[in-house]
Amino acid sequence: MRRVFSAFRARQGGRGQRILLVLLISLVLVSAAWFAVETYGTSIETDRTLQTQPAS
């Protein structure tokens, strides 16, 4: 005997906004980490790295 399922019941995961929420929160956290690293990187630059070296 063959069992017939509807397309909705055959899905492994239900539709929901949880995955969208997880992706958005992840994007916000990555953006915050990137901003923190960029800010730290610019704050530790010394005067020597900011000066241009004379061409020889």
N, C-alpha and C positions, 0 to 999 in steps of 0.2 A: 504494500500500500504506500502510495506516495503522499508525503505531507506538503501542503501548499502554504507558504507564508506570504504575507503582504510585504511590500518593500519597506514599510515602516518597522515591522517586527523583525525583519532580516538584518537590520542595522546592528552593529556591535555596540555602538554607543549612542545614547540619546542626544538629541540636539539640545544645546544649552549654552548659556553665556559664561559658564565657568572657565572654559578654555580661553575665551576672549579676554576675560578678566585676568587670567594668569599671564597671557601674552602681553597685555598692556602694563601690568605691574612689573613684569620682567624688563620691558622696554624702558620704563621709568627708572628702575634701579640701575640698569646699564648706563643710561644717560647721566644719572647722578654720579656714578663711579667715574665715568669718562671726564665729567666736569671737574671732579676732585683731583684726578690725576693731572689734567691740564693745568689747573690752578697751582698744584704743588710743583709741577715742572717749570712753570714760569717764575715761581717764587724762589727757586734755588739757583736760578741762572746767576752767574757771577758777572762782574763788569768785563772780565776778559772775554767771555763768550759773546757779550753784546758788542764789543769793539770789533771793527774790521781790521784784518791783518793787512799791512802794506804789501802791495805787489812787488815782486822782485824781478 
